[in-house]
Amino acid sequence: MVIQLAKHVFGASRVVATASTGKLELLRNLGADLAVDYTKENFEDLPEKFDVVYDCVGQCERAVKAMKEGGKVVIVIGAVTVPAFVFIVTSNGADLEKLNPYLESGKVKAVIDPNGIYPFSQTLEGLAYVDTGRVAGKVVIYPIQQDN
């Protein structure tokens, strides 16, 4: 979602994202200009430095090394290394209304892992799948269907 928001909503001129080998094409399809395989390359060692680094895996110290002077590091999990800051997602109707045209046009779309759809009765299995670290997108737990 961050790739799509950066590219299509906030107008980032260049988006670089990291993933394991099998997820690189997904990053490109979502709009990443450069997809870095973190199993083969350290993103913080790239010669290019970045205005904004978004860390959603708790590697703030590495993210700070990838930031341009005067840039920002945003983290959603883990310890904060200055000058990074914690980002807490909240939303309200007005925020969602601003995103609605991007969602309706398909410029921003939810990515659901093809193996990540579970009925409510398999909630624990769905959570276990999240814990594997292999999820590519979101995991969905759907409610129990009741017969009428």
C-alpha positions, -999 to +999 in steps of 0.1 A: +000+000+000+029+024+008+043+020-027+010+029-043+003+058-019+038+073-025+036+070-062+000+077-071-013+098-042+017+118-030+035+120-063+069+105-054+092+108-084+111+076-075+100+047-053+125+021-041+113-009-022+128-041-007+116-077-006+128-112-009+135-126-044+100-140-050+082-108-043+103-084-064+079-085-094+050-077-071+068-045-060+074-035-096+037-042-104+026-019-075+048+009-089+083+006-074+108+020-098+136-001-082+129-034-064+159-044-041+163-081-031+172-078+006+185-114+006+213-103-018+218-066-012+218-042+018+195-013+009+214+011+032+246+004+011+230+017-022+248+047-035+215+065-038+201+080-006+164+088-001+142+117+010+119+094+029+125+059+041+095+040+054+105+012+077+078-014+085+101-042+097+119-026+126+153-018+111+155+019+119+193+021+122+196+008+087+169+030+074+186+061+088+218+051+069+197+051+037+183+086+043+195+117+026+207+146+048+176+164+058+154+134+049+129+116+071+126+080+084+092+068+093+088+036+113+058+016+122+075-010+145+106-013+166+130+011+184+134+046+170+169+059+161+170+097+158+161+114+135+134+088+128+099+091+143+071+067+150+041+067+126+007+057+139-020+052+114-054+067+121-082+075+097-114+093+095-141+098+069-124+128+054-091+110+049-109+081+033-129+103+010-096+118-003-084+083-011-117+072-027-109+085-063-076+066-063-094+034-051-122+038-076-099+044-105-077+014-095-046+034-091-045+022-055-057-013-048-057-037-019-033-066-024-046-099-009-022-128-006-036-156-027-029-181+001-041-157+028-079-161+027-093-179+057-128-185+071-134-174+107-131-210+119-094-210+107-084-177+123-055-193+141-042-207+109-044-173+092-025-157+121+001-184+119+005-177+082+011-140+090+038-151+114+057-170+087+068-137+072+060-151+037+028-131+032+026-110+000-002-086+007-029-088+032-044-118+050-082-119+051-104-136+077-140-137+065-170-142+087-190-174+091-218-176+066-252-183+082-279-203+064-312-185+063 
